[in-house]
Amino acid sequence: MSMIDCWECGVQVSATDTKCPNCSVRLQKPESGFFVTILKWEFILFNCMMVAWLIHSIGGADIVKSQTTSEITQTSSMDYTTFGTAVIFVIWLIGDLILGVFLLLTLPKN
């Protein structure tokens, strides 16, 4: 087993230690596992998907508004768009909360 010097106090410690036993300074960042990496990418991809879904939803409302002629139909399509946008934000919030809690619970401890 190789030994290294603590950069803070100079005591010899194991190269695999994450903290110095003498001064408790962090020597190296603990490695995260495969599951944490998967959760990080799921979190990133979920947020990208939600942004794309939101842009698509708002863009679709403009198309419906331009194709309809009556004012009543335009107003009702905007009501549905507002409701759909609110649903997207609620799904986004719940998904981020769930994925965020899982990510925080699986991060490596110091």
matplotlib code that plots the C-alpha trace (Angstrom):
import matplotlib.pyplot as plt

x = [0.0, 1.5, 1.7, 1.4, 2.0, -0.9, -0.6, -1.8, 0.0, 2.7, 1.7, 2.1, -1.4, -2.6, -3.1, -6.7, -7.7, -10.1, -9.4, -6.3, -6.7, -4.5, -6.0, -9.2, -8.5, -10.0, -7.2, -9.2, -12.7, -14.6, -15.4, -19.0, -20.4, -22.0, -25.5, -24.8, -23.5, -26.6, -28.8, -26.9, -27.4, -31.1, -31.5, -29.8, -31.7, -35.1, -34.5, -33.6, -36.7, -38.9, -37.5, -38.0, -41.6, -42.3, -41.0, -42.9, -46.1, -45.8, -44.9, -47.9, -50.2, -49.0, -49.7, -53.3, -53.9, -52.8, -54.9, -58.1, -60.2, -62.8, -62.0, -63.7, -61.6, -58.4, -59.3, -60.1, -56.9, -55.0, -56.8, -55.7, -52.2, -52.1, -53.4, -51.0, -48.1, -49.1, -49.3, -45.8, -44.4, -46.0, -44.6, -41.2, -41.3, -42.3, -39.8, -36.9, -37.8, -37.9, -34.6, -32.9, -33.7, -32.5, -29.3, -28.7, -29.2, -26.8, -23.9, -20.7, -20.1, -16.9]
y = [0.0, 3.4, 6.3, 10.0, 13.1, 15.2, 18.5, 20.3, 18.7, 16.5, 13.2, 10.0, 8.6, 5.9, 6.8, 5.4, 7.6, 10.5, 12.4, 12.9, 11.1, 13.8, 17.1, 15.9, 17.8, 16.2, 14.6, 13.5, 13.5, 10.2, 8.4, 8.2, 4.9, 3.9, 4.4, 8.1, 8.7, 7.3, 9.4, 12.6, 11.9, 11.1, 14.4, 16.3, 14.5, 14.9, 18.7, 18.9, 16.9, 19.2, 22.3, 20.8, 19.8, 23.3, 25.0, 22.6, 23.2, 27.0, 26.8, 24.6, 27.2, 29.8, 27.5, 26.8, 30.5, 31.5, 28.8, 29.6, 32.6, 33.0, 34.9, 32.3, 29.5, 31.5, 32.2, 28.6, 27.4, 29.9, 28.5, 25.0, 26.2, 27.9, 24.7, 22.5, 24.7, 24.5, 20.7, 20.7, 22.8, 20.6, 17.4, 19.1, 20.1, 16.7, 14.9, 17.2, 16.7, 12.9, 12.7, 15.3, 13.4, 10.1, 11.9, 13.5, 10.1, 8.3, 10.8, 9.4, 10.4, 12.2]
z = [0.0, -1.0, 1.4, 0.7, 2.7, 3.9, 2.2, 5.3, 8.2, 6.5, 8.2, 6.2, 5.2, 2.9, -0.7, -0.5, 2.4, 1.6, 4.8, 6.9, 10.3, 12.0, 10.8, 9.0, 5.8, 2.7, 0.6, -2.3, -3.5, -2.9, -6.1, -7.1, -8.3, -11.6, -10.1, -9.2, -12.7, -14.2, -11.9, -12.8, -16.5, -15.9, -14.1, -17.0, -19.7, -17.9, -17.7, -21.4, -22.3, -20.2, -21.9, -25.3, -24.4, -23.1, -26.2, -28.4, -26.4, -26.7, -30.4, -31.1, -29.5, -32.0, -34.9, -33.7, -33.0, -36.6, -38.2, -36.4, -37.5, -34.8, -31.6, -29.4, -30.8, -30.4, -26.7, -26.0, -27.6, -25.4, -22.3, -23.2, -23.8, -20.4, -18.7, -20.7, -19.7, -16.0, -16.3, -17.8, -15.0, -12.3, -13.9, -14.2, -10.5, -9.3, -11.5, -10.4, -6.8, -7.1, -9.1, -6.9, -3.7, -5.2, -6.4, -3.0, -1.2, -3.4, -3.4, -1.7, 1.9, 2.9]

ax = plt.figure().add_subplot(projection="3d")
ax.plot(x, y, z, "-o")
ax.set_aspect("equal")
plt.show()
